[in-house]
Amino acid sequence: MAEVINLRMARNRRDRAAREKDAASARAQHGVGRAEQQARKAEDTRARRQLDGAKLERDD
């Protein structure tokens, strides 16, 4: 006797896997994610602020 499956759940699983595949492709194509972009921006801002604070002013 064959195994009974819920077709709605099977379709949802299939669709979810297809969306994940598309998302993985988009991530590879477009580079870094939003969280990593925000982390880089925060690090750049922190480094720039630290560098500006260490500048010496010259009287010419």
N, C-alpha and C positions, 0 to 999 in steps of 0.2 A: 504494500500500500504506500502511496506517495505521501510525502510530508506536506502538511497543511501550512500555508503561509498567509499572512495578512498582506494583501496587495497594496493597501494604503501605506503601510509601514515600509514595504519593499520599494515603492516609488519614492518615498521620502528619503530613504537611505541612498538610493541611486542619485536623486537630485542633489542631496547634500554633498555626496562625493564629487559630483560634477562641479558644484560651486567651489569646493575646496581646491579642485584641480585648476580652475580658472583663477582663483585668488593666488595660488602659488605661482602660476605663470605670470600674473601681473606684478607680484612682488619681485620676481626675478628680472622682469623687464624694466621696472621703474626704480629699482634700487632699494634704498633704506626705507624703513617704516616710519610712521609719524612719531612714535615714542623715541626712536633713535635720533630723528631730526631735532626734536625738542631738547634732548639731552646734549647734542652737539651745540645747539644754539646757546643753551645755558652755560656750557663750558666755555664757549667763545666769549660770551658776555663777562663771565667771571674773570677770565684771563685778561681781557681788555681793560676791565676795571682795575685789576691788580697792576697791570703795566702802567696805566695812567696815574695811579697813585704813587708809583715809584719814579716818575719823571722828575728831573731836576730842572728848575727854571734858571735861565741864564740872564744876567743883566748886561745887555750890550750897549 
